[in-house]
Amino acid sequence: MTTKLNNIVLADTASTQLSYAVTTNPNPLQISSTGSITVSVYRANPPAIQCNQLQFSVAIGTSDIALTNSANISTTCPTGWNLSSGGPGIFIFQPSGGSASIGPDGLTFEFSNIAVNDQVGGTPFKIEETVTLNNQSQSNSTSFILSKFPQTFQFRYLQVQPTSVAPGGNVTVSWSGSGGSNYDYSLSYNSTTIPNLPNVGKRVVNDLLETTVFTLTISAGENTLFQQQVTAIVLQPVIEEFDVVVNPDGTLILASSPFQLYWQTQNAEYCTLTVNGIPTGSNLPANVDTTQGYTVTAPAAGGIYSYTLTAVGSQGGSGPVKNLIINVYPIAINITSLPKQTLINADGSRLYVIGDKLTVIDTTTRTVIQTIDVGMSQDEATVSTSSIVLSPDESHLYVAPCTTDGLLKVVDTLTWQVQSVSVSGASGFMAVAMGSSSGSHLVVSGFPLNSEKSALWVLDPLNNYSVVHQLENLTIMGVMSAKLQGDQVFCIGAPPSNSADSDPPMEFPLSCYFYTVDTNALSQVAQGQSVNIPFPLIPPYITSSPDGSCYYTGGMNILGVEASAGNVLAQTPTLDFLVCGLTPSPDGTRLYVSAVSNGSKAASLYYLDTALKNSLSVYTCPFDSTPGGIAISPDGKTLYMPIAAQAPQVLVFQFL
């Protein structure tokens, strides 16, 4: 099949590896005159292909299906190609090296000084290719029909006015060419063909709803066609942009809170908006920029919502749509255990939550994949805070449960099998810490047998968890954080021994200590400063900066302590909330805090800069709840805050 498009004739190249485009001069060829043919050969789709030979054939003779009665045709071929004759009207081109690569840029072959014979008609132009594909040679062929029109034929114009309209608009198609009984004119568009048209005329086409191509066909006999095309563009509504206006100070879209959308369209009269298919706005402006913003209120329940904008043109109807997926936070992951602390692995794919049980969450699907019993009752979990840490290679998770059996729990993160490790001389544990460097030791705080004082044990995981060091008669609380290298641990001291007798509960200062693993030495740091906590006891929380240069600890206030010398780098006054968890953003610019606000029984999320100034509230639970320690993904975009409530949950916050 041959398609004629304006000045180019294209063959149906489904049967060939290469594609071919032919132009003639004049277009169309005219009888009893001199003309030329140009053939462009290219590979439409990569990769390029090796071509061994191209053969072009024209019919020689005096009939209507012959091109010329003279085989004296001049040729021009690309550099590196040679011409040989296969007989009258047969032109064989071969690369000098035996093969040549043909890609999308292609090659051009020209045939000139063609003395077109004096018979009107369609003449075949045949192409045969020999190519190598997958180390196999193959030959393919295709053919064109080139039209020879009377020498007096003229085509003047084909045009459409206006060139573009709104949906439902009208256009006028006009044309002009040679007249006479030798020519038949027809106009085609979409599924409509209008035959027997005059050689000069125009046609009004009403109610165009889509961009339309008009094809004018002029026939001078069987297989003798000339075609020209013109396009009327229907300016359909287009949605170019649709997104959230990001507020630098409010990086979350929270349930029941307002936020702003913006959009940009073309050719729209107005827009409509739906949320999960439910209409929420009609007859909205066609364009709303970021400085204006269109304010909407987030749904009352956290979750994933689809906001759909529809652009409507002047004729109404169903226009183009664009969907925007909005995460309304917090998104809740329901769990079955009482959550206290969280830990996220290095690539952010798993979240570990410890309470009376260990819960493992797949952060991609936000589903619980394991719930593991670590031997602690819910009553024990209610009054204590267990501690967890991952081995440097993430093959094991160490749990220091707040029990009295002296058993450290070691969880295999591949099989989820739990091993109980007995630590010599220990009756119970409070915390566990470990550096992220290979070969780091475990440091465990807890209670020795028959003692009211606390102790530290250093265990070697590579030697069956044998005790390397032990330090007793301490007043260490159940919170610790190890330096990245694992050679230093930051600890918090215990309150005065008579603090439990205080009625009403009072605030007590807790001292800060560095424990040096190699020397088994404990030294007080941040002299003259302390972290305040209320009693009955809510243990303070400790974390380190991403680069390990600073520790942060908090209760009723927050301290930043230099890891190298123990100096206080920053501190807050007494806060209006009680710290339950701390974690820095991975870039070290923010410190996120889970807390219970004074006078409230609801979990809250705050953040401060790392100079411990300018605390800002992010979210407060609408129901009674107590938060645990928080974790943040390595890219800093997702934060997880567990809450102990009537239905325990892990709340997920996504930062824009």
C-alpha positions in Angstrom: 0.0 0.0 0.0 1.2 3.5 -0.8 0.3 6.6 1.1 0.8 10.0 -0.4 1.3 12.8 2.2 1.9 16.2 0.7 5.3 16.1 -1.0 6.3 12.7 0.4 5.3 9.3 -0.7 5.6 6.6 2.0 5.5 2.8 1.4 4.0 0.3 3.8 7.3 -1.0 5.2 5.9 -3.7 7.4 7.7 -6.3 5.2 11.1 -4.5 5.3 13.6 -3.8 8.0 14.3 -0.4 6.7 11.9 2.5 6.1 11.6 4.5 2.8 10.4 8.0 2.0 10.2 9.2 -1.6 9.9 12.7 -3.0 9.5 13.7 -6.6 10.3 16.9 -8.4 7.9 18.1 -9.6 5.2 16.7 -7.4 3.5 14.9 -8.9 5.7 13.9 -11.8 4.3 15.2 -15.1 4.3 13.5 -18.5 6.6 14.6 -21.3 8.9 16.4 -18.9 12.1 15.9 -17.0 11.8 14.9 -13.3 13.8 13.5 -10.4 13.2 11.1 -7.5 14.8 11.2 -4.1 14.7 8.2 -1.8 15.5 8.5 2.0 16.4 5.2 3.6 16.4 4.9 7.4 15.9 2.6 10.4 12.8 3.8 12.1 13.5 2.1 15.4 16.9 1.4 17.0 19.2 -0.3 16.9 20.8 0.5 13.6 21.0 -2.4 11.1 23.7 -3.6 8.7 22.8 -3.3 5.1 24.5 -5.2 2.4 22.7 -4.1 -0.7 19.8 -1.8 -1.9 18.2 -2.3 -5.3 15.8 0.2 -6.9 13.8 -0.6 -10.0 11.7 1.5 -12.4 9.7 0.4 -15.4 11.1 1.3 -18.8 8.7 1.7 -21.7 6.0 3.8 -23.4 2.9 2.5 -21.6 1.0 4.2 -18.8 2.6 1.9 -16.1 6.2 2.7 -17.3 8.1 5.7 -15.9 10.3 6.5 -18.9 11.2 5.1 -22.3 14.8 6.0 -21.7 17.2 4.1 -19.3 19.5 7.0 -19.3 18.9 8.1 -15.7 21.6 9.9 -13.6 22.2 8.7 -10.0 23.8 10.1 -6.8 24.6 7.8 -3.9 26.1 8.3 -0.4 29.8 8.3 0.1 31.2 4.8 0.5 28.5 3.2 -1.7 29.0 1.9 -5.3 26.5 1.6 -8.1 26.1 -1.3 -10.5 23.4 -2.1 -13.1 21.1 -5.0 -13.0 19.7 -4.3 -16.4 17.5 -1.4 -17.8 15.9 0.5 -15.0 17.6 -1.6 -12.2 20.0 0.2 -10.0 22.1 -1.8 -7.4 23.9 0.0 -4.6 26.4 -1.8 -2.4 28.7 -0.5 0.4 32.4 -0.5 -0.4 33.2 -2.6 2.7 30.5 -5.1 2.1 28.0 -3.7 4.6 27.1 -0.4 6.2 25.2 0.6 9.3 21.9 2.4 8.7 20.2 4.1 11.7 17.6 6.8 12.2 19.6 9.5 10.4 19.5 7.4 7.2 20.9 7.8 3.7 19.8 9.5 0.6 19.8 8.2 -3.0 18.9 10.5 -6.0 17.7 9.7 -9.5 17.7 12.7 -11.9 17.3 13.6 -15.5 14.4 11.3 -15.8 12.5 11.7 -19.1 9.0 10.9 -18.0 7.1 9.3 -20.9 3.9 10.8 -22.4 1.3 8.5 -20.7 -0.7 9.5 -17.6 -0.8 6.7 -15.0 0.7 5.1 -12.0 4.2 3.6 -12.3 5.7 1.2 -9.8 8.9 2.0 -8.0 10.3 -1.2 -6.5 12.8 -1.6 -3.6 14.7 -4.7 -2.6 16.9 -4.7 0.5 19.5 -7.2 1.7 20.3 -6.8 5.4 21.9 -8.7 8.3 19.9 -9.2 11.4 21.0 -11.4 14.3 23.9 -12.6 12.2 21.5 -13.8 9.5 21.2 -12.4 6.0 17.7 -11.7 4.8 16.1 -10.1 1.7 12.9 -8.1 1.7 11.1 -6.0 -0.8 8.4 -3.3 -1.1 7.1 -1.0 -3.8 5.7 2.4 -4.4 3.2 3.7 -7.0 4.4 7.1 -8.4 1.8 9.1 -10.2 2.4 10.7 -13.6 0.0 13.6 -14.2 -0.7 15.7 -17.3 2.0 18.2 -18.0 -0.5 21.1 -17.5 -1.6 20.0 -14.0 -1.3 22.6 -11.3 -2.1 22.4 -7.6 -2.5 25.8 -6.0 -3.5 25.4 -2.4 -5.4 23.5 0.3 -6.1 25.5 3.5 -8.3 25.6 6.5 -9.5 28.7 8.3 -9.3 29.2 11.2 -6.4 26.8 11.8 -7.6 26.2 15.4 -10.9 26.3 17.2 -12.5 25.5 20.5 -14.4 22.2 20.8 -17.6 22.5 18.8 -16.2 25.2 16.5 -16.6 25.5 12.7 -13.9 25.6 10.0 -13.8 26.3 6.3 -11.7 24.0 4.1 -10.8 25.5 0.7 -8.7 24.3 -2.3 -7.7 25.1 -5.8 -6.2 23.0 -8.6 -6.4 22.3 -12.3 -9.8 21.6 -13.7 -11.2 19.6 -16.5 -12.8 16.2 -17.1 -9.4 14.5 -16.5 -9.5 15.2 -12.8 -11.7 14.0 -9.9 -11.6 15.8 -6.6 -12.7 14.4 -3.2 -12.3 15.5 0.4 -11.9 13.1 3.3 -11.9 13.6 7.1 -12.5 11.2 10.0 -14.9 8.6 8.4 -16.4 11.1 5.9 -15.6 11.2 2.2 -17.1 13.9 -0.1 -16.7 12.9 -3.8 -17.2 14.8 -7.0 -16.0 18.2 -5.8 -15.1 21.1 -8.1 -11.5 21.9 -8.8 -11.9 25.2 -6.9 -14.1 25.2 -3.9 -14.6 25.4 -0.2 -16.5 23.4 2.5 -17.7 24.4 5.9 -17.4 21.7 8.5 -19.4 22.3 11.7 -19.1 21.1 15.3 -15.5 19.9 15.3 -14.9 18.1 18.6 -11.4 16.8 18.0 -8.3 17.7 16.0 -9.1 16.7 12.4 -6.9 16.0 9.3 -8.5 16.9 6.0 -7.2 15.0 2.9 -7.8 16.3 -0.6 -7.4 13.6 -3.2 -7.0 14.4 -6.9 -7.3 11.5 -9.3 -6.2 11.7 -13.0 -7.1 8.0 -13.6 -6.6 4.6 -12.0 -3.5 4.5 -9.8 -2.9 8.1 -10.6 -3.4 10.1 -7.4 -2.2 13.3 -5.8 -3.0 14.0 -2.2 -2.5 17.0 0.1 -3.4 17.3 3.8 -4.2 20.1 6.2 -5.0 20.0 9.9 -7.6 21.8 11.9 -6.6 21.9 15.6 -9.4 21.6 18.2 -8.1 23.3 21.3 -9.1 20.6 23.8 -8.7 21.5 27.5 -5.3 20.5 28.8 -4.2 20.3 32.5 -0.6 21.3 32.6 -0.1 21.3 36.4 -2.0 20.1 39.4 -0.2 19.9 42.8 0.0 21.0 46.4 1.1 24.4 47.4 3.9 23.5 49.8 4.1 25.6 53.0 7.7 25.7 54.3 6.4 25.9 57.8 3.8 23.2 57.6 5.3 20.2 55.8 2.4 17.8 56.6 -1.1 17.6 55.4 -2.9 16.6 58.6 -6.4 15.2 59.0 -9.1 17.9 59.2 -6.6 20.7 58.4 -6.7 23.1 55.5 -4.1 23.0 52.7 -3.9 24.6 49.3 -3.9 23.2 45.7 -2.9 25.0 42.5 -3.4 24.1 38.8 -2.7 25.5 35.4 -4.8 24.6 32.3 -5.1 25.5 28.7 -8.4 26.0 26.7 -10.6 25.4 29.7 -13.6 27.4 30.8 -13.7 26.0 34.3 -12.6 23.1 36.5 -14.2 20.6 38.9 -12.7 18.8 41.8 -13.5 15.4 43.4 -12.0 13.5 46.4 -12.1 9.7 46.0 -14.9 10.3 43.4 -17.0 12.6 45.6 -17.5 16.1 44.3 -15.9 18.8 46.4 -15.8 21.7 44.0 -17.5 22.8 40.8 -17.2 25.8 38.5 -13.7 26.4 39.8 -11.4 28.8 38.1 -9.5 27.5 35.0 -6.2 28.5 36.6 -5.1 28.9 40.2 -1.5 29.8 40.7 0.7 29.1 43.8 0.3 32.7 45.1 -3.5 32.3 45.2 -4.0 28.7 46.1 -7.4 26.9 46.3 -8.0 26.0 49.9 -9.5 22.6 50.8 -9.9 20.8 54.1 -8.3 17.4 54.4 -10.6 14.5 55.3 -11.1 13.8 59.0 -9.4 10.4 58.8 -5.8 9.9 57.9 -5.2 7.8 54.8 -4.4 8.0 51.1 -6.8 10.1 49.0 -7.2 10.7 45.3 -7.9 14.3 44.3 -9.1 14.5 40.7 -9.2 17.8 38.7 -11.3 17.9 35.6 -10.9 20.7 33.0 -14.1 21.5 31.1 -14.1 23.3 27.7 -16.6 25.7 26.3 -18.9 23.0 25.1 -19.0 21.3 28.5 -18.9 17.5 28.6 -16.3 15.3 30.1 -12.8 16.9 29.8 -9.3 15.7 30.6 -8.6 14.7 34.2 -5.5 14.7 36.3 -5.2 12.7 39.6 -3.1 13.8 42.6 -2.5 11.3 45.4 -2.6 13.0 48.8 -1.4 11.4 51.9 -3.4 12.7 54.8 -1.5 12.2 58.0 -1.2 10.6 60.3 -1.7 7.3 58.6 -2.1 4.7 61.3 -0.6 1.2 61.3 -2.5 -0.9 63.8 -0.4 -3.2 66.1 -1.3 -5.5 68.9 1.4 -4.8 71.4 2.0 -1.8 73.7 4.6 0.3 71.9 7.5 2.1 73.7 10.5 2.4 71.4 11.2 2.2 67.6 14.2 1.5 65.5 14.5 1.7 61.7 17.1 -0.2 59.6 19.7 1.5 57.4 17.7 1.4 54.2 14.5 2.3 55.8 12.6 -0.8 54.7 11.9 -2.2 58.2 10.6 -0.6 61.4 11.0 -2.4 64.7 8.7 -1.5 67.5 9.3 -2.8 71.0 6.9 -2.9 73.9 5.6 -6.0 75.6 6.2 -7.7 72.2 8.4 -6.9 69.2 6.5 -5.8 66.1 8.2 -5.7 62.7 6.7 -3.5 60.0 7.4 -3.4 56.3 7.6 0.3 55.7 6.9 0.0 51.9 3.5 -1.7 52.4 3.0 -0.3 55.9 2.0 -3.7 57.2 3.0 -5.8 60.2 5.0 -8.7 59.0 6.0 -10.2 62.4 4.9 -10.0 66.0 7.4 -11.7 68.4 7.1 -12.5 72.0 10.1 -11.3 74.0 9.0 -12.6 77.3 7.7 -9.4 78.9 4.2 -9.0 80.2 2.0 -6.0 79.4 2.1 -4.9 83.0 5.9 -4.9 82.9 5.8 -2.9 79.6 3.4 -0.4 81.1 5.9 0.8 83.8 9.1 0.3 81.9 10.8 1.1 78.6 12.6 -1.7 76.8 15.5 -1.1 74.6 16.5 -2.4 71.2 19.5 -2.2 68.9 20.5 -3.7 65.6 23.8 -5.4 64.9 26.0 -3.6 62.4 25.2 -6.1 59.7 21.5 -6.1 60.7 21.5 -9.8 61.0 20.4 -9.7 64.7 18.2 -7.5 66.8 19.1 -7.2 70.5 16.3 -6.6 73.0 16.8 -5.7 76.6 13.3 -6.6 78.0 12.3 -5.1 81.3 12.0 -8.5 83.0 13.6 -10.0 86.1 14.9 -13.2 84.6 18.3 -11.8 83.4 17.8 -13.0 79.8 18.8 -10.8 76.9 16.8 -11.6 73.8 18.6 -12.0 70.4 16.3 -12.0 67.4 17.5 -13.5 64.1 16.2 -11.0 61.5 16.1 -13.7 58.7 14.3 -16.5 60.5 12.7 -14.5 63.4 14.0 -17.1 65.8 14.5 -15.7 69.3 17.5 -16.8 71.4 17.6 -16.1 75.2 21.1 -15.1 76.4 21.8 -15.4 80.1 24.1 -12.6 81.3 26.2 -13.7 84.3 25.2 -11.9 87.5 22.2 -10.0 86.0 18.7 -10.2 87.2 17.1 -7.8 84.8 17.8 -5.2 82.1 17.0 -1.6 81.4 18.8 -0.7 78.2 21.1 -2.0 75.4 23.4 0.1 73.2 25.8 -0.8 70.3 27.8 1.1 67.8 27.3 0.7 64.1 30.9 -0.2 63.3 31.8 -3.9 62.6 33.0 -5.6 65.7 31.3 -3.3 68.2 30.4 -4.8 71.6 27.0 -4.8 73.2 26.7 -2.6 76.3 23.8 -3.6 78.6 22.5 -1.8 81.7 20.5 -3.5 84.3 20.4 -4.9 87.9 22.8 -7.3 89.4 21.5 -10.1 91.5 20.7 -9.1 95.1 21.5 -5.5 94.6 19.5 -2.2 94.6 22.2 -0.6 92.5 22.6 -0.9 88.7 25.4 -2.2 86.6 26.8 -2.2 83.1 27.9 -5.3 81.2 29.9 -5.4 78.0 29.2 -8.4 75.9 31.1 -9.9 72.9 28.6 -11.1 70.3 31.4 -12.9 68.4 32.3 -14.9 71.4 28.9 -16.4 72.5 28.0 -13.1 74.3 30.7 -13.6 76.9 31.1 -10.8 79.5 34.1 -8.6 78.5 33.6 -5.9 81.2 31.3 -5.4 84.2 30.8 -2.2 86.2 28.7 -2.4 89.4 27.3 -0.2 92.2 26.1 2.4 89.7 23.1 4.8 89.6 22.5 4.4 85.9 19.0 4.8 84.4 17.6 2.6 81.7 18.6 4.8 78.8 21.8 4.8 76.8 23.1 5.7 73.3 26.3 4.5 71.8 28.7 6.5 69.7 28.8 5.3 66.0 32.1 3.7 66.5 30.8 1.8 69.6 33.7 2.9 71.8 31.6 5.3 73.9 28.2 5.2 75.5 26.1 8.1 76.9 24.2 7.3 80.0 21.8 9.1 82.4 22.0 8.8 86.2 19.2 7.9 88.6 17.1 10.3 90.7 17.7 10.7 94.4 16.8 7.6 96.4 14.0 9.4 98.3 12.3 10.8 95.2 9.7 8.0 95.1 8.3 9.3 98.4 7.6 12.7 97.0 3.9 13.6 97.1 2.8 15.2 95.0 5.4 14.1 92.3 8.3 16.4 91.9 10.9 17.0 89.2 14.5 15.7 89.9 17.7 16.4 88.0 19.5 13.5 86.5 23.3 13.6 85.8 24.9 12.6 82.5 27.8 10.1 82.1 30.1 8.8 79.4 31.1 5.1 79.6 34.3 4.3 77.8 34.0 0.7 76.6 37.7 -0.1 76.2 38.8 1.1 79.7 35.6 0.1 81.5 35.5 3.6 83.0 32.5 5.9 83.8 32.9 9.6 84.0 30.3 12.3 84.7 30.0 15.0 82.0 28.0 18.1 81.4 29.0 19.2 84.9 26.4 21.5 86.5 23.7 20.6 84.0 21.0 18.0 84.2 17.9 16.7 82.5 14.8 17.0 84.6 12.1 14.4 84.9 9.0 14.0 87.0 8.5 11.2 89.4 6.7 8.7 89.4 9.4 7.9 86.9 9.1 8.5 83.2 12.6 7.6 81.9 14.3 10.3 79.8 15.3 9.6 76.2 18.7 9.7 74.5 19.8 9.9 70.9 22.9 11.0 69.0 23.4 13.3 66.0 23.7 11.6 62.6 27.5 12.2 62.6 27.9 11.0 66.2 29.4 14.3 67.4 26.6 15.2 69.8 24.1 13.4 72.1 20.7 14.7 73.0 18.7 13.8 76.0 15.4 15.0 77.3 12.7 14.9 79.9 11.2 18.1 81.0 14.1 19.9 79.3 16.6 18.9 76.5 20.4 18.9 76.6 22.8 18.7 73.7 26.1 17.2 74.9 29.4 17.2 73.0 30.5 13.6 72.4 34.2 14.4 72.4 34.6 16.4 75.7 31.2 16.2 77.4 30.5 19.9 77.2 26.9 21.2 77.0 26.4 22.6 73.5 22.8 23.6 73.9 20.0 23.3 76.3 16.4 24.3 76.7 14.6 25.8 79.6 11.9 23.7 81.2 9.5 22.8 78.4 5.7 22.8 78.4 5.8 19.2 77.4 7.4 16.0 78.6 9.8 14.3 76.2 9.0 10.7 75.4 11.2 10.3 72.3 13.9 12.1 70.4 15.4 11.6 66.9 17.4 14.0 64.7 16.6 14.4 61.0 19.3 12.7 58.8 20.6 16.0 57.6 21.1 17.1 61.3 19.0 20.3 61.0 16.1 19.3 63.1 15.4 17.4 66.3 12.0 15.7 66.3 10.3 15.1 69.7 7.5 12.9 70.7 5.9 14.2 73.9 2.9 14.7 76.1 2.0 18.3 76.6 1.5 19.7 80.0 -2.2 19.5 81.0 -2.9 17.0 78.2 -3.2 13.3 78.0 -2.6 13.2 74.3 0.5 12.3 72.3 2.1 15.1 70.4 4.9 15.6 67.9 7.2 18.6 67.9 10.4 19.6 66.3 13.2 22.0 67.2 16.3 23.2 65.5 19.5 21.4 66.7 20.4 24.6 68.6 17.4 23.5 70.7 15.4 26.6 69.9 12.1 27.4 68.3 10.1 24.4 69.2 7.1 24.0 66.8 4.1 21.7 67.2 3.5 19.4 64.3 0.6 17.2 65.5 -1.5 16.3 68.6 -3.6 13.2 68.8 -7.3 13.8 69.2 -7.6 11.1 71.9 -5.8 10.1 75.1 -2.5 8.4 74.2 1.1 8.2 75.2 3.8 8.3 72.6 7.0 6.2 72.4 10.3 6.8 70.9 10.2 7.9 67.3 12.1 6.8 64.2 12.7 8.7 60.9 13.5 7.2 57.5 17.1 7.6 56.1 15.9 10.1 53.5 14.3 12.2 56.2 10.9 12.1 54.5 8.9 9.7 56.8 8.6 9.8 60.5 7.1 7.0 62.7 5.6 7.7 66.1 4.1 4.8 68.1 1.3 5.6 70.5 0.0 3.5 73.4 -3.8 4.0 73.4 -6.9 1.9 73.6 -5.9 0.7 70.1 -2.1 0.8 69.9 -0.8 2.2 66.6 2.2 3.5 64.8 1.5 6.9 63.3 3.2 7.6 59.9 4.0 11.2 58.9 5.2 12.0 55.4 7.1 15.2 54.9 6.6 17.1 51.6 
